[in-house]
Amino acid sequence: MNGADVLRFVDALHRDRNIDKSIVIEALEQAVLSAAKKHYGEDFEVTVAIDQATGKPTVLCDGKDIEPDMLGEILGRISSQTAKQVLMQRIREAERDSIFDEYEDLKGQLVTGTITRFEGGSALVTLSKIDGFLPKSEQIPGESHRIGERIRAVVIEVRKAGSRVKIILSRTHPDLVLELFKTEIPEVAEGIIEVRSLAREAGYRSKVAVSCSDTKIDCVGACVGVRGARIKNIVDELAGERIDIVRWNDSLQVLVPNAMQPSEVEDVILCPMLGRVIVLVREDQLSLAIGKRGQNVRLASKLVGWDIEVMTRDELNEQLEKSVAAFSQVPHITEELAESLVSQGFFSFYDLSVIEPDQLQEMSGCTPEQIEEVVAYADIESDKQEIEDNRRKAELKLQREIDARAASAPAKAEAPHIGDVPLAEDASPTEAEASAVTEDVVAESSAAAESVSPVAETEQLTSAEPEHPAQVVE
């Protein structure tokens, strides 16, 4: 067991597998120790030490030094196999820990790999030293991949699984957009332009708020690039996902209209007690502000960190009148207090039921007992409103089912006959079928309503937030 050979072995493992030299030497010590104990038995006290500078091993058995030249004879073939197994096991563990530490530092960062195979929709991606796992849920909706394709993704999770390291990749995480901005836009990578906030619905749309420390640089224009060259590369990498770049501002009065683009905002009303922002738009801008299935207002809400409620000025005035009138009926709440609550953004009984008692007591000057009575009354009215909203939803669903079945029934120009007896002229098959459908659905709804106890219904309803006249993004 030559010291020079030991050092060459240690250097080779350190260079090829990125394992620290001290760990390799420790593994060698453990291997030699296990082999020596197998040779001498457990009754002898054996210690092994290897000099990291010279590679010279020192083996003591019951305090007596064993010459290095005798180690080969003492260990023998069987003992050397044991030493080899211990050494390889320790090296595999060290290599696993090294890979884990390396990719743990890469969490949230961009990596590039090649797809080697698919397993039930999930993709196995070969990285530089290990394979990564791209689940189906972390792939961009509508995007398809093929074997041999090079893709870019971010590392979202690294964990040890036995003797291996499992790396989970994602192409839907918002960090992917951030990392692509750093890759394609030098000013972002250098820190001149800072991405202050980012909201994303993968495969559909993202909103990015940026700011710049240099007032001479247009941060939005720099991100877009000449003729959109920079942003085009990012959009292509994200399978055509739309990206809105807005200018960040510390004032919500400025930031919210920027985040609501491309719609035009008339006014912004802040409700700090509820963490809500009321955005007023014109009637012709309402659908644009909300977006398809509420996407625009939902992303804007995530971008600014506040709930955003979009409505027109007429809807706001109508809501103010209704809320003041409703709150005035609550015990111990005067009309002035009702107006004060509404001015803070409390529009529904649900808003009133979740208010902090200390805040309500400070605003109203009521006693704690009176505050409890107000909150209890608001809870009851909130439940009633929830039941009414559910009833309206059921009626709307019923009407849609009736219309769908009526539209699917074949239209006939002449009144049909059953045997020799004609049907009445004013009772067409479509009307008769629609009446039958109505009776069936109403009967089912009534039976379902009777089977639910009032207590169970109340518990179910109190777990959900009642709808507001305008859409609120959570």
Secondary structure, DSSP 4 states (H G I P E B T S, - for coil): --HHHHHHHHHHHHHHH---HHHHHHHHHHHHHHHHHHHH-TTS-EEEEE-TTT--EEEEETTEEE-HHHHHHHHHHHHHHHHHHHHHHHHHHHHHHHHHHHHHTTBTSEEEEEEEEEETTEEEEE-SSSEEEE-GGGSPTT----TT-EEEEEEEEEEEETTEEEEEEESSSHHHHHHHHHHH-HHHHHTSEEEEEEEEETTTEEEEEEEES-TTS-HHHHHH-GGGHHHHHHHHHTTT-EEEEEE--SSHHHHHHHHTTTSPPSEEEEETTTTEEEEE--GGGHHHHH-GGGHHHHHHHHHHTSEEEEE-HHHHHHHHHHHHHHHTTSTT--HHHHHHHHHTT--SHHHHHTS-HHHHHHHH---HHHHHHHHHHHHHHHHHHHHHHHHHHHHHHHHHHHHHHHHHSPP-SS--EETTEEPPTT--HHHHHHHHHHHHHHHHHHHHHHHS-HHHHHHHHHTSPPP-SS-B--
